[in-house]
Amino acid sequence: MKKNNLLYIICTLAVGMCSLNACYKPTTNYDFHDINEIRVDSFGSYLEVVQFDTLTVTPHITASMDPSVLDDTTRYTYEWLAGKPGVTYTAHQLGNKRNLKVRLNIPVGSYRLYFTMKDKLTGQIANMRSVRLDVTSKTFEGWLILSDVQGNAALDFVNWNSNGTKTIVRNLLDNSPICPSR
């Protein structure tokens, strides 16, 4: 009988403790609220630029709740990178302003163009976008024409693009960043 009474007391105490625990009110805050989400649009899915031409990208940036945070030009930092995946990852920094306008002097090839927008106030990345970027060359296949223009040597280039149009690049060496100017 003592054994049954002891078991009854233990069960009663366990049920009582569980009942009291159910009345416990947690002190944590479960009030969730929306955040001002930053979105970057208007990138497209593909960019193609000729080497040594100007690459211009103007991202359309919106805020879901309070667009006035985008007016504060000192709150965010921006970074534009062209990354070429491979055995060793190669990244070329292209700019650090909201809008990108840069003369593209990276090697010909296929890249990913990364745009990172970081909030200095919170230290968090507000948004990161990427798009495929192909850097092509005007001087891939065609004819080089060496000529004399007013007593100076001139190197021109003529080629036919894949769509059948003819491209003529005059004074090829004048446009090159590696040749000294006259």
Contacts in CASP RR format, 6 or more apart in sequence:
PFRMAT RR
TARGET T0000
AUTHOR 0000-0000-0000
METHOD contacts of the structure
MODEL  1
MKKNNLLYIICTLAVGMCSLNACYKPTTNYDFHDINEIRVDSFGSYLEVV
QFDTLTVTPHITASMDPSVLDDTTRYTYEWLAGKPGVTYTAHQLGNKRNL
KVRLNIPVGSYRLYFTMKDKLTGQIANMRSVRLDVTSKTFEGWLILSDVQ
GNAALDFVNWNSNGTKTIVRNLLDNSPICPSR
34 64 0 8 1.000
34 65 0 8 1.000
35 64 0 8 1.000
35 65 0 8 1.000
36 63 0 8 1.000
36 64 0 8 1.000
36 65 0 8 1.000
36 66 0 8 1.000
36 69 0 8 1.000
37 63 0 8 1.000
37 64 0 8 1.000
37 65 0 8 1.000
38 61 0 8 1.000
38 62 0 8 1.000
38 63 0 8 1.000
38 64 0 8 1.000
38 70 0 8 1.000
38 117 0 8 1.000
38 119 0 8 1.000
38 126 0 8 1.000
38 127 0 8 1.000
39 61 0 8 1.000
39 62 0 8 1.000
39 63 0 8 1.000
39 64 0 8 1.000
39 127 0 8 1.000
40 59 0 8 1.000
40 60 0 8 1.000
40 61 0 8 1.000
40 115 0 8 1.000
40 117 0 8 1.000
40 127 0 8 1.000
40 129 0 8 1.000
41 59 0 8 1.000
41 60 0 8 1.000
41 61 0 8 1.000
41 62 0 8 1.000
42 58 0 8 1.000
42 59 0 8 1.000
42 60 0 8 1.000
43 57 0 8 1.000
43 59 0 8 1.000
43 115 0 8 1.000
43 129 0 8 1.000
43 131 0 8 1.000
44 131 0 8 1.000
45 131 0 8 1.000
45 132 0 8 1.000
46 131 0 8 1.000
46 132 0 8 1.000
46 134 0 8 1.000
47 55 0 8 1.000
47 57 0 8 1.000
47 113 0 8 1.000
47 131 0 8 1.000
47 132 0 8 1.000
47 133 0 8 1.000
47 134 0 8 1.000
48 133 0 8 1.000
48 134 0 8 1.000
48 136 0 8 1.000
49 55 0 8 1.000
49 104 0 8 1.000
49 133 0 8 1.000
49 134 0 8 1.000
49 135 0 8 1.000
49 136 0 8 1.000
50 104 0 8 1.000
50 135 0 8 1.000
50 136 0 8 1.000
50 137 0 8 1.000
50 138 0 8 1.000
51 104 0 8 1.000
51 105 0 8 1.000
51 106 0 8 1.000
51 107 0 8 1.000
51 108 0 8 1.000
51 135 0 8 1.000
51 136 0 8 1.000
51 137 0 8 1.000
51 138 0 8 1.000
52 103 0 8 1.000
52 104 0 8 1.000
52 105 0 8 1.000
52 175 0 8 1.000
52 176 0 8 1.000
52 177 0 8 1.000
53 103 0 8 1.000
53 104 0 8 1.000
54 101 0 8 1.000
54 102 0 8 1.000
54 103 0 8 1.000
54 104 0 8 1.000
55 94 0 8 1.000
55 100 0 8 1.000
55 101 0 8 1.000
55 102 0 8 1.000
55 103 0 8 1.000
55 104 0 8 1.000
55 133 0 8 1.000
56 99 0 8 1.000
56 100 0 8 1.000
56 101 0 8 1.000
57 80 0 8 1.000
57 99 0 8 1.000
57 100 0 8 1.000
57 113 0 8 1.000
57 115 0 8 1.000
58 99 0 8 1.000
58 100 0 8 1.000
59 98 0 8 1.000
59 99 0 8 1.000
59 115 0 8 1.000
59 129 0 8 1.000
61 70 0 8 1.000
61 98 0 8 1.000
61 117 0 8 1.000
61 127 0 8 1.000
62 70 0 8 1.000
63 69 0 8 1.000
63 70 0 8 1.000
69 75 0 8 1.000
74 120 0 8 1.000
75 119 0 8 1.000
75 120 0 8 1.000
75 121 0 8 1.000
76 98 0 8 1.000
76 117 0 8 1.000
76 118 0 8 1.000
76 119 0 8 1.000
76 120 0 8 1.000
76 126 0 8 1.000
77 96 0 8 1.000
77 117 0 8 1.000
77 118 0 8 1.000
77 120 0 8 1.000
78 95 0 8 1.000
78 96 0 8 1.000
78 97 0 8 1.000
78 98 0 8 1.000
78 115 0 8 1.000
78 116 0 8 1.000
78 117 0 8 1.000
78 118 0 8 1.000
79 93 0 8 1.000
79 95 0 8 1.000
79 96 0 8 1.000
79 114 0 8 1.000
79 115 0 8 1.000
79 116 0 8 1.000
79 118 0 8 1.000
80 93 0 8 1.000
80 94 0 8 1.000
80 95 0 8 1.000
80 96 0 8 1.000
80 100 0 8 1.000
80 102 0 8 1.000
80 113 0 8 1.000
80 114 0 8 1.000
80 115 0 8 1.000
81 91 0 8 1.000
81 92 0 8 1.000
81 93 0 8 1.000
81 94 0 8 1.000
81 113 0 8 1.000
81 114 0 8 1.000
81 116 0 8 1.000
82 91 0 8 1.000
82 92 0 8 1.000
82 94 0 8 1.000
82 106 0 8 1.000
82 111 0 8 1.000
82 112 0 8 1.000
82 113 0 8 1.000
82 114 0 8 1.000
82 133 0 8 1.000
82 135 0 8 1.000
83 89 0 8 1.000
83 90 0 8 1.000
83 91 0 8 1.000
83 92 0 8 1.000
83 111 0 8 1.000
83 112 0 8 1.000
83 113 0 8 1.000
83 114 0 8 1.000
84 90 0 8 1.000
84 91 0 8 1.000
84 92 0 8 1.000
84 109 0 8 1.000
84 110 0 8 1.000
84 111 0 8 1.000
84 112 0 8 1.000
85 112 0 8 1.000
92 106 0 8 1.000
92 111 0 8 1.000
94 100 0 8 1.000
94 102 0 8 1.000
94 104 0 8 1.000
94 113 0 8 1.000
95 102 0 8 1.000
98 117 0 8 1.000
100 115 0 8 1.000
104 135 0 8 1.000
105 177 0 8 1.000
106 135 0 8 1.000
107 135 0 8 1.000
108 135 0 8 1.000
108 136 0 8 1.000
108 137 0 8 1.000
108 140 0 8 1.000
109 134 0 8 1.000
109 135 0 8 1.000
109 136 0 8 1.000
110 132 0 8 1.000
110 133 0 8 1.000
110 134 0 8 1.000
110 135 0 8 1.000
111 132 0 8 1.000
111 133 0 8 1.000
111 134 0 8 1.000
111 135 0 8 1.000
112 130 0 8 1.000
112 131 0 8 1.000
112 132 0 8 1.000
112 133 0 8 1.000
113 130 0 8 1.000
113 131 0 8 1.000
113 132 0 8 1.000
113 133 0 8 1.000
114 128 0 8 1.000
114 129 0 8 1.000
114 130 0 8 1.000
115 127 0 8 1.000
115 128 0 8 1.000
115 129 0 8 1.000
115 130 0 8 1.000
116 125 0 8 1.000
116 127 0 8 1.000
116 128 0 8 1.000
117 125 0 8 1.000
117 126 0 8 1.000
117 127 0 8 1.000
117 128 0 8 1.000
118 124 0 8 1.000
118 125 0 8 1.000
118 126 0 8 1.000
119 125 0 8 1.000
119 126 0 8 1.000
138 157 0 8 1.000
138 159 0 8 1.000
138 167 0 8 1.000
138 169 0 8 1.000
139 157 0 8 1.000
139 159 0 8 1.000
139 169 0 8 1.000
139 172 0 8 1.000
140 159 0 8 1.000
141 159 0 8 1.000
142 157 0 8 1.000
142 158 0 8 1.000
142 159 0 8 1.000
142 160 0 8 1.000
143 157 0 8 1.000
143 158 0 8 1.000
143 159 0 8 1.000
144 155 0 8 1.000
144 156 0 8 1.000
144 157 0 8 1.000
144 172 0 8 1.000
145 155 0 8 1.000
145 156 0 8 1.000
145 157 0 8 1.000
145 158 0 8 1.000
146 153 0 8 1.000
146 154 0 8 1.000
146 155 0 8 1.000
147 153 0 8 1.000
147 154 0 8 1.000
147 155 0 8 1.000
147 156 0 8 1.000
148 154 0 8 1.000
149 171 0 8 1.000
152 182 0 8 1.000
154 170 0 8 1.000
154 171 0 8 1.000
154 173 0 8 1.000
155 171 0 8 1.000
155 172 0 8 1.000
155 173 0 8 1.000
156 168 0 8 1.000
156 169 0 8 1.000
156 170 0 8 1.000
156 171 0 8 1.000
156 172 0 8 1.000
157 168 0 8 1.000
157 169 0 8 1.000
157 172 0 8 1.000
158 166 0 8 1.000
158 167 0 8 1.000
158 168 0 8 1.000
158 169 0 8 1.000
159 166 0 8 1.000
159 167 0 8 1.000
160 166 0 8 1.000
160 167 0 8 1.000
161 167 0 8 1.000
169 175 0 8 1.000
173 179 0 8 1.000
174 181 0 8 1.000
END
